[in-house]
Amino acid sequence: MSAPRLVLVLGDQLGEGVAALRAADPARDLVVMAEVAEEATYAPHHPRKIAFVLAAMRKFAARLRGQGWRVAYTQLDDPDNSGSITGELLRRAEEFGAGAVIATEPGEWRLIHALDEVPLTARQIPDDRFLCANARFADWAAGRKSRRMEHFYRVMRRETGFLMDGDAPAGGKWNFDHDNRKPARDDLLRAGPLRHAPDAVTREVIDLVAGRFADHFGDLDDFWFATDRDGALAALDHFIAHGLPEFGAYQDAMLQSDGFLNHAVIGLYLNAGLLGAREVCEAAESAYRSGRVPINSAEGFIRQILGWREFMRGTYFLEGPDYTARNELGHEAPLPPLYWGAPTRMNCLSQVVGQTRREAYAHHIQRLMVTGNFALLAGVDPAAVHEWYLAVYADAYEWVEAPNVIGMSQFADGGAVGSKPYVSSGAYIDRMSDYCKSCDYRVRDRTGPRACPFNLLYWDFLDRHRDRFARNPRMAQIYRNWERMDPQRRATILSEAAALRARLAAGEVV
């Protein structure tokens, strides 16, 4: 019998239809899967994410064995574990006399380059689990002065047929965001995401992770993520039935007592491969077509998958390996300790960071308009912001996280993702949440000892970057408002903002 090829399956490629498995022969080839320290620590990943990925990997390996595949699986506590993906490939190559590797192209440049350098014949096959291939995205982007998600999204709607009535968008509009900006109230009947009790495999992994990664930011208590495809499908069905009907209206809302609201919390299943983008969009569209959910909810949700998710992946690979080092605004401040759970008087940040520590989850507005907005206003080094998001969220993989942070959140790419920075004063957070009611600061105070830090830093940010943004047509009115402000008031705001940024840089409680 000829030597086997090694078939690498990574922890975010846990789908039976993944490209490397389709290209392999179960009668000849050997699947290689490995729990390695390097993948858990190149960023200090949340223990809940590590536990989810390892448990899902173990169950996927068992599923493959049940289908007749040979699987060489390395557990984290295996004494022969080399500690890296490439090290495990070399170990298995020597053990089984293999000289070739088939791999589905990884979702980050770090691993793509590592596989390129492994001293074996390695073939990386494009990852076709997505609805827009990288080559198709590059073709769409070619020659454009600017790339905007909304334009890309309309192309994807036409190409896939999702929410289309012939050549026209379902409901007569491409985008129903105008209907999707309502604040929420407490609702004891809101179902929230489906919770799964850990089984024996998951409990074993939780114990292992608790012992190995106790120094990582994040809690493991009350672990409830699904860790196999059946559980992920059940979570999707639950969301379609209970969350999607009001998802649209309340998708931007934030509540102190409910960190999930009507959100799906399936991003971690999608990004690990337990769910597919097409089947998720099909489920949402079916619910709309059958009259179970309104168009604004179906469209708003599908846009997150078909629009933003695909746009972010295309951007990541188009921009290249140096994308995460971009810093177009020249921000250099350190990440404040409050992001790692240090005390803060700002209730919105305390709530979102606390929820992140507990759940390895925060929804898109909590990330963009609370933690991301504050880091941008405070002038934090975007690389530090990127590393934090990559570490703390269960759905974070670099292909999706980096463009969302470097581009959309921090504007560090100079506009490759967005036409303007996503910045706001405290008024936006007050309008969309109940955080401000319990805060030590007063959201309506622009200056003084109890002025909301978002208010001070907002105008300070605009003033510091006037040369870049004053001529932006979407920001011109804001600058006119700033220029009409009393000069002494402007001076007070800038003075107090500078003092606030100095306190943040010194690690003081803010």
C-alpha positions, -999 to +999 in steps of 0.1 A: +000+000+000+013+035-009+022+060+018-009+079+031-013+116+027-020+135+058-053+154+058-051+184+082-084+194+098-082+225+120-104+234+149-124+259+128-129+234+099-153+210+116-176+203+087-178+170+068-178+188+035-146+208+042-124+209+011-095+188+023-118+159+033-135+160-001-101+158-018-090+129+003-095+091+002-107+075+034-093+042+023-058+056+020-053+089+037-049+098+074-068+127+090-046+147+114-062+167+142-043+182+171-051+202+203-019+223+206-008+249+231+004+273+203-032+277+190-046+284+225-019+309+235-007+329+204-034+351+217-046+344+253-079+329+242-109+329+265-111+296+284-147+292+272-136+294+236-108+269+241-131+245+258-157+249+230-131+242+202-114+213+219-147+195+227-160+201+192-128+188+178-130+156+198-166+150+188-158+157+151-129+132+152-152+106+166-178+113+139-151+109+112-140+076+127-176+064+126-176+072+089-146+051+082-118+076+084-085+069+101-078+098+125-045+105+142-057+128+171-035+145+196-050+156+229-036+186+247-023+165+276-006+139+254+030+137+266+042+134+230+023+166+219+048+188+201+028+219+209+022+232+173+002+223+142+034+220+121+051+200+148+022+175+149+022+172+111+059+163+111+054+139+140+026+121+122+046+121+089+074+103+105+051+079+124+032+069+092+058+074+065+038+102+049+054+129+027+024+149+016-003+170+033-037+182+021-051+211+040-081+234+036-066+269+035-066+283+070-084+315+079-054+335+089-021+344+073-001+331+103-011+295+096-010+298+058+026+308+061+034+281+086+020+254+062+039+269+033+071+264+053+066+229+066+092+205+050+065+183+034+046+185+001+017+206+013-013+215-008-036+242+005-071+240-011-093+271-011-119+271+016-152+270-003-175+270+027-181+307+020-206+323-003-180+345-020-147+330-030-116+352-024-111+354-062-146+366-067-143+393-041-110+405-056-128+406-090-156+427-075-131+450-058-109+456-088-108+492-100-131+505-073-121+538-056-138+526-025-153+493-013-185+495+006-204+466+021-238+478+010-227+477-027-211+442-022-242+430-004-265+439-033-243+420-056-244+389-033-282+391-031-284+390-068-259+362-072-273+340-045-310+349-050-315+353-012-345+376-005-350+384-041-383+386-060-371+382-095-348+411-101-361+432-072-353+429-035-380+413-013-401+439+004-392+465-021-360+477-004-324+464+000-320+475+035-345+478+064-321+493+090-344+523+095-368+498+113-341+482+133-330+508+158-354+504+187-343+503+224-354+473+243-371+467+276-368+439+301-388+409+290-390+378+312-405+359+283-375+365+259-361+331+251-324+339+247-300+315+230-305+277+234-283+264+262-268+229+262-258+209+293-222+197+290-219+159+283-190+137+295-167+147+267-173+184+272-169+181+310-135+164+306-124+192+283-136+218+307-116+203+335-085+202+313-089+238+302-095+250+337-063+235+349-042+246+319-055+281+312-065+295+346-045+326+340-065+335+308-092+362+310-126+346+312-148+323+331-158+286+325-187+284+350-220+274+335-206+264+302-236+260+278-223+261+242-232+233+218-201+213+208-213+192+178-233+198+147-266+184+161-265+209+189-255+238+166-285+229+143-308+229+174-294+263+183-302+277+148-337+262+149-343+278+183-332+312+171-353+311+140-384+302+161-378+324+191-353+351+184-355+361+147-391+375+147-380+405+168-343+404+160-345+432+135-362+458+157-340+452+187-306+441+172-289+474+182-304+475+217-284+469+249-298+459+283-279+455+316-301+425+326-299+407+293-268+405+272-283+383+245-317+399+237-329+384+204-294+376+191-287+342+176-253+336+193-244+311+164-214+330+152-191+306+170-208+276+154-206+292+119-170+301+123-159+267+136-177+249+107-205+233+126-230+254+106-228+266+070-235+301+058-259+290+031-280+268+054-283+297+079-295+321+053-319+296+039-334+290+073-339+328+078-354+333+043-377+303+048-390+318+080-398+350+061-414+334+031-436+313+054-448+344+072-431+335+105-408+366+107-411+401+092-389+412+064-368+437+085-357+408+108-349+384+080-331+410+059-312+424+089-300+389+099-291+377+064-272+409+058-249+400+088-241+367+071-243+374+034-231+410+037-208+417+066-193+382+072-185+377+035-173+413+031-150+410+061-134+378+048-129+392+014-113+423+028-089+403+051-075+383+023-074+412-002-056+435+022-029+410+029-007+398+058+002+432+070-034+444+075-033+439+113-004+463+116-022+492+100-025+524+121-036+552+098-046+575+127-013+571+145-029+559+178-004+546+203-021+546+238-020+514+257-052+494+262-067+505+295-067+478+322-105+480+324-106+458+293-091+430+313-116+435+342-099+463+362-124+486+380-141+513+361-167+539+370-182+537+334-211+513+337-215+506+300-179+493+298-182+475+331-213+457+319-199+447+285-165+437+298-181+417+326-204+400+301-174+392+279-156+377+308-186+355+317-198+345+283-170+350+257-197+369+239-210+404+233-232+414+204-221+437+175-233+470+190-217+463+224-184+456+206-186+484+181-202+513+200-190+505+236-157+488+237-146+497+202-159+533+203-141+540+236-108+525+224-110+546+192-119+578+211-091+572+236-065+568+209-056+532+218-030+514+196-052+494+171-029+464+173-037+461+211-074+465+204-072+438+177-054+414+200-080+419+228-109+411+205-091+381+191-085+368+226-118+373+244-146+362+220-156+327+212-164+335+176-132+354+169-109+341+141-086+366+125-102+366+090-134+379+105-122+397+137-094+418+121-114+437+095-141+443+120-116+458+145-088+473+124-112+485+098-148+490+110-141+497+147-108+515+148-106+530+113-069+520+113-071+510+077-079+545+066-113+537+051-109+503+034-139+490+053-159+521+063-163+556+049-161+572+083-151+562+119-178+548+141-176+572+169-203+587+192-208+606+224-226+590+253-259+600+238-260+570+215-253+546+243-280+563+264-305+561+236-299+524+228-293+510+264-302+513+300-265+515+311-264+552+317-291+551+344-267+532+368-235+550+360-214+572+382-211+597+353-239+618+339-244+613+302-258+648+298-228+664+313-202+675+287-177+689+311-170+688+348-162+660+373-191+638+363-190+644+326-194+612+306-160+602+293-175+595+259-186+631+257-152+645+264-133+621+242-158+624+213-151+661+207-114+656+215-111+629+189-128+651+163-106+680+171-074+659+170-083+644+136-098+676+120-075+675+090-085+640+081-123+642+087-135+678+084-141+674+047-158+641+049-194+648+037-208+625+064-190+644+092-191+680+079-222+689+100-206+676+132-176+698+126-198+728+120-215+721+154-181+720+170-170+753+154-202+770+165-195+760+201-183+787+225-145+789+223-141+787+261-163+756+262-142+740+235-111+747+254-125+732+286-136+701+268-101+696+252-084+703+286-105+678+305-102+652+277-064+655+277-064+650+315-087+620+311-064+604+285-035+609+307-053+591+335-061+563+312-025+560+301-013+559+337-037+530+344-058+550+368-095+541+374-117+561+351 
